[in-house]
Amino acid sequence: MIKPEWAWMNQINQNKMKYYNGTELKWSAEDVMNNAENLSVELNEEEAIDILNATFKDNEHLMELIAEMISDSILTYNALRKNELH
């Protein structure tokens, strides 16, 4: 039995998903403009779109960070699974 904090894993397995498409991974020009406002920087929508595209285009650091988080989740999941077997 998988613990409740890993219930999302059951959903992924049941749907036989090959990729994750969650709402928290969706970013828009509005998000960029909100962040700019928090930094007291004025941007127009075109600038926000350019910044958004530049942030995600060929961003090796972002990919490394996601890979690290996936590794952490694998290790946590494995530790929880081992605890359930004992």
Kinemage of the C-alpha trace (Angstrom):
@kinemage 1
@onewidth
@group {chain A} dominant
@subgroup {mainchain}
@vectorlist {calphas} color= white
{ca met a 1} P 0.000 0.000 0.000
{ca ile a 2} L 1.436 3.346 -1.047
{ca lys a 3} L 1.246 6.105 1.544
{ca pro a 4} L -1.195 8.998 0.930
{ca glu a 5} L 1.589 11.483 0.160
{ca trp a 6} L 2.453 9.308 -2.847
{ca ala a 7} L -1.139 8.830 -4.019
{ca trp a 8} L -0.390 10.879 -7.137
{ca met a 9} L 1.924 8.046 -8.198
{ca asn a 10} L -1.056 5.665 -8.321
{ca gln a 11} L -2.924 8.132 -10.547
{ca ile a 12} L 0.018 8.325 -12.931
{ca asn a 13} L 0.370 4.534 -12.984
{ca gln a 14} L -3.352 3.941 -13.516
{ca asn a 15} L -3.450 6.358 -16.447
{ca lys a 16} L -0.229 4.888 -17.853
{ca met a 17} L 1.082 8.416 -18.329
{ca lys a 18} L 4.406 8.721 -20.101
{ca tyr a 19} L 4.865 12.382 -19.133
{ca tyr a 20} L 3.708 14.812 -16.465
{ca asn a 21} L 1.591 17.784 -17.456
{ca gly a 22} L 0.621 19.657 -14.311
{ca thr a 23} L -0.818 23.124 -13.968
{ca glu a 24} L 2.109 24.294 -11.879
{ca leu a 25} L 4.373 23.815 -14.906
{ca lys a 26} L 2.459 26.317 -16.985
{ca trp a 27} L 3.920 29.807 -17.090
{ca ser a 28} L 2.624 32.843 -18.930
{ca ala a 29} L 3.677 36.367 -19.776
{ca glu a 30} L 1.381 37.445 -16.937
{ca asp a 31} L 3.520 35.444 -14.483
{ca val a 32} L 6.623 37.234 -15.776
{ca met a 33} L 4.909 40.616 -15.475
{ca asn a 34} L 3.808 39.817 -11.906
{ca asn a 35} L 7.364 38.847 -10.985
{ca ala a 36} L 8.682 42.023 -12.606
{ca glu a 37} L 6.174 44.081 -10.648
{ca asn a 38} L 7.372 42.447 -7.412
{ca leu a 39} L 10.891 43.525 -8.403
{ca ser a 40} L 9.686 47.067 -9.235
{ca val a 41} L 10.590 46.571 -12.906
{ca glu a 42} L 8.215 47.726 -15.633
{ca leu a 43} L 7.754 45.420 -18.628
{ca asn a 44} L 5.357 45.406 -21.524
{ca glu a 45} L 3.757 42.177 -22.713
{ca glu a 46} L 6.193 41.692 -25.613
{ca glu a 47} L 9.161 42.001 -23.250
{ca ala a 48} L 7.531 39.564 -20.833
{ca ile a 49} L 7.033 37.026 -23.634
{ca asp a 50} L 10.677 37.413 -24.716
{ca ile a 51} L 11.846 36.878 -21.124
{ca leu a 52} L 9.563 33.863 -20.700
{ca asn a 53} L 10.860 32.255 -23.892
{ca ala a 54} L 14.486 32.995 -23.017
{ca thr a 55} L 14.019 31.477 -19.566
{ca phe a 56} L 12.899 28.110 -20.894
{ca lys a 57} L 14.748 27.889 -24.212
{ca asp a 58} L 17.668 25.464 -23.931
{ca asn a 59} L 17.881 26.027 -20.184
{ca glu a 60} L 20.305 23.331 -19.061
{ca his a 61} L 20.199 24.519 -15.443
{ca leu a 62} L 16.422 24.085 -15.311
{ca met a 63} L 16.684 20.588 -16.767
{ca glu a 64} L 19.375 19.656 -14.224
{ca leu a 65} L 17.226 20.966 -11.372
{ca ile a 66} L 14.225 18.916 -12.532
{ca ala a 67} L 16.426 15.819 -12.897
{ca glu a 68} L 17.716 16.328 -9.336
{ca met a 69} L 14.173 16.670 -8.004
{ca ile a 70} L 13.137 13.492 -9.825
{ca ser a 71} L 16.101 11.672 -8.255
{ca asp a 72} L 15.110 12.954 -4.806
{ca ser a 73} L 11.536 11.754 -5.372
{ca ile a 74} L 12.775 8.314 -6.460
{ca leu a 75} L 14.901 7.977 -3.319
{ca thr a 76} L 12.066 9.178 -1.067
{ca tyr a 77} L 9.592 6.845 -2.739
{ca asn a 78} L 12.008 3.944 -2.397
{ca ala a 79} L 12.611 4.692 1.300
{ca leu a 80} L 8.856 4.844 1.958
{ca arg a 81} L 8.343 1.608 0.059
{ca lys a 82} L 11.060 -0.141 2.092
{ca asn a 83} L 9.477 1.067 5.354
{ca glu a 84} L 6.127 -0.353 4.269
{ca leu a 85} L 7.669 -3.771 3.635
{ca his a 86} L 9.018 -4.047 7.204
